């Protein structure tokens, strides 16, 4: 019950990551709309997005895509788009983000800059999971690390 084809896990990951990223970016953009838009802040959001993309999310999408593609034709439980460690990281990040905003632990300008960059990087990870779905399905995704 609740088992899906292995490649469907990539589509689930794509949807979850894109939805989470879009939501977080939306929160940041709402803060920007309160008067925090400036060239410096937008540049900082871009830097945050680039750092998260290259230091975490791109690597994570590659890791999970290889893991999922390695399942072969065996059907998997739909939650296996993540491993246990990734679910734990997600829970800590969500709890921290909610606490920061609800307890007003950081200034609104930080939320604008950081959330916009982070959310954009998360949403791009969702896009990459979708792209990887088509690559794996077409046999064009390398399962072995590049030399």
N, C-alpha and C positions, 0 to 999 in steps of 0.2 A: 504494500500500500504506500502511496506517495513516492513511488520510485519513478524516475524519468530516465530517458536516454542520456548517456554521458554528455553528449554535446549540448543538450538542453540546459545543463548546468552552466555553460558559458552564457547562454541567453539570460538565465536567472541572475547570474553575477552582473551581467551588463545592466539589467533593469534595476537591481538593487543599488549598484554603485552610481548609476546615472541619477536615479531618484534622490539618493542621499546627497550627492554632489549638488544637484540643482536646488535642493531645499536649503543646504548650507549657503550656497552662493546667493540665493534669494534673501536670506537673512542679512548677509553682508551688504547686499545692494540696497535693502531697505534702510540700513544705517547710513549708507552713502547718501541716500535721498534726504536725510535729515540735515545735510549741510557739510558733510565731510569730504565731498568730492574735491580733489585737487590733483594736480599733476604728480606731486610727490606721493600722495596716498595711492593713486592708481599704479604708479611705478612700484611701490612697495607691495601691492597686491599681486602684481605680475611676478615679482621676485619670490614671494611666498609660494605662489602656484608653481613656479619653475623648481624651486627647492623641493617641495613635496613631490612633484612629478618625478624628478630624477633620483631623489634620495629614497623614495618609498614606493609610490604607486605604480610606476612603470615596472619596477622589479617585481612587485607583488603580482601584477597581472601576468607577467611572464611565468612566474613560479606556479601560480594557480592554473594557468592555461596548460602548462606541461603536465601538471598533476592530473587534471581532468582528462586531457587527451590520452594519458597513459592508462586510463581505466578500460580502454578498448570498447567493446560492444556491450559490456555488462551494464545493466541498469543500476542507477544509484539513487539513494535517498536524496530528495530535492535539496536538503540543506548542505549537501557535500560540495556546494560551490565554494565554501570556505572550509578551512581546517579549524580545529579547536582553538589554536593560538590566535587565529585571525578573528574568531568570534569574541575571544577575550579582549583583544585590542580594541575591537569595535565597541564593546560594552564600556570599556574604560574611557574611550574618546567621547562617546555619547554622554556618559554620566558627567564627565568633566565639562563638556560644552554646555550642557543644561545647567550645571551648577554655576559656571562662570556667568552665564546670562541672567539666570534667575536671582542670583545673589549679588549681581552687579559688582563682580570682583575685578573687572577690567573696564576701562573707559569705552564708550560707544565707538570712538574712532578706531580702537583696536579691533573691535568686532567687525567694523566695516572693512578694514584692510585685511585682516587675517581670514575671516570667513569667506570673503570673496575669492581670495587666492586659493585657500584650501578647497572650497566647494568646486571651483573650476577644475582643479587637479583631480578631485574625486570624480566629477562628471566625465572628464577625459578618460579616466580609467574605465568607466562604464562603456564609453565608445570603443576603447581598445578591446574590451572583452567581446563586444559585438563583432568587431573586425576579426578578432581571433576565431570566433565561431565560424565565420565564412572561410577563413584560411585553413583551419583544421578540417572542416567538412570537405574542402576542395583538395586536401592533401598537401597544401603549400606551407604548413607550419612546421618548422624544425623542432623535433622532439628532443634532440640532443643539443647540448650547449655548443655554441659556435666555437671554433678552434682559435 
